[in-house]
């Protein structure tokens, strides 16, 4: 099994990060994590994570007090799931961050 991990900044902003971990076997994705993190109070904080833990592809939306909202996503191909997760975070990270920050004020 081969594992690849990397991170990249979103929109050339060094306070918004996309972290990706992919495990492949014989060239096929067998496990993956795509996570959006933001720098808050000098600490990297996870806001949204896509993975296939628990045996299915899903999105965890994370909140400041440790709560999380799990949303099942009906994509069976992990290659497609990986592309979907990465694109969703690139397109919507500002929305996810704003939602997270609103919860910190409650």
N, C-alpha and C positions, 0 to 999 in steps of 0.2 A: 504494500500500500504506500502510496506517495502522498505527502501532505505539503501544501503550499499555503503560506500565510503572508499577507502583505497589508499595508494600509496606505491610504492616499487622502489628501486633503480635498475638501469640497469647495469648489469655486475659488481656488487659490487663497483660501482662508485657513490659516493655521490653527483656528479654534474650532473647526468643524472637520471631523474625521470619519472616513469610511474604512472599517476594518473587515477584512475578508479572510476566511480560512476554508480551504477546499481539500477534501480527501478524495483521491481517485484510486481506482483499481482497474488495471488493464485499460487505462485511458477513459474510463467512465466515472462520473462523479458518484460517490457513494455516501458522502456526508458533506455538509457545508454550513457555514455560519456567515451571515452578512450583518454587520452591526454599525449603526450610526452612533457616534459619540461626540459630545460637545465639551469644551473646556469651561467649567463653572467653578469659580472660587479656587483657581489653580489646580483643579482635579478633573481628570477625564471622567465623564459621566455618560453611561449608556442610556440612550433615549428609545431606540427601536432596534429590535433584533429579529432577524429571520433565521430559522434553522429547521432541522427535521428531527429534533429530539422528540421523544415520546412516540416515534414511529410515523409521524406525519409532518408535512410541510406547514409551517405556520409563522405568524408574525406576533411577537410580543411587544406591546407598547408599554414602556416602563414609566413609572411615576415616582415622584420624589420620596414618598413615604414607604416605598418598597412594594406598592401595589403593582400589578401588571394585568394587562388586558390581552388575552390570547385569542387570536383570530385564525381559524383554519382557512387555508387557501387551497383551492381545488386544482393544484397543478401536480401531476404525478411524475413528470420527468424532472430529475434534479438539475439537469442542465438548463431546462427552461426556468425552473424555480430560481436558480442562481442568477440568471439574466433578469428575471422579473424583480427580484429583491434589490439588486444593484441599481436598476433603473428607477424603481420606486423611491429609493432613498435619495438618489441624485435629483429627482424631480420634486420631492416633497419634504426634504429635510427641514426647511424653514417652517412649514406647517407643524411638523412633529415637535420642533423645538419650542415654538410658540405655545403649543398645547401643554408641554411639560412645564414651561415657565409659569403659565396661568395656575397650574396646580400648586406651585411653590408658594403662591400668595394666599392660598386658602388656609 
